[in-house]
């Protein structure tokens, strides 16, 4: 069997050689992959390099759910010199509250069914912000908010499985009062159980970032790489002069 063809059927490229090597071919189809880390650790950049490469290699559309207004056209231009054609393939959804986020996820299946052109990738950047805002507003109803978050993840997983789509979501991190040295993902166990792949990003010295594989169905956990974010994309920090 041609292993490269098999990889294409099961995965999509992460958009950079160092990331594809890290993930043994890229992000898996049919599951949620969660990328989490502190601000400016590279979460949105990883999503952008992936979706640009995906559109250029497949011609399929991408659904981009932007809850933080983190999508930057200027950054997109830096990553893609032919950005006008590429951006036409992106359907943007911008929920402004937790209820709108729920409705957006609920409609994904219908959107993919009724689309004139096939969708091949869903990006949610991020799933954490509106959830955190909802928690802060409904502190006496945390159970209900978590139940709604669980339902949102169920919608995403259903679309991923039924349509065999890769779904990339980003989340934030925080330090607890009890364990200040430990970084925890916003969404906690809900995201850990709802995602089949978990990638933690950390900011290291200078411009170097670190990616650590915290969960994967077939690859060893805790494997890690160091990378840099350049104007034109993601690169092995040893690959070029810094």
Secondary structure, DSSP 4 states (H G I P E B T S, - for coil): --HHHHHHHHEE--SSHHHHHHTTSSEETTSEEEEEESTTSSHHHHHHHHHHHHHHHH--EEEEEESSS---HHHHHHH-TTHHHHHTTEEEE---SHHHHHHHHHHHHHHHHH-SS-EEEEEEE-SSHHHHHHHHH-GGGHHHHHHHHHHHHHHHHHHHHHHT-EEEEEE-EEE-SS-TTSEEETTHHHHHHH-SEEEEEEE-STTEEEEEEEE-SSS-TT-EEEEEEETTEEEETTTS--
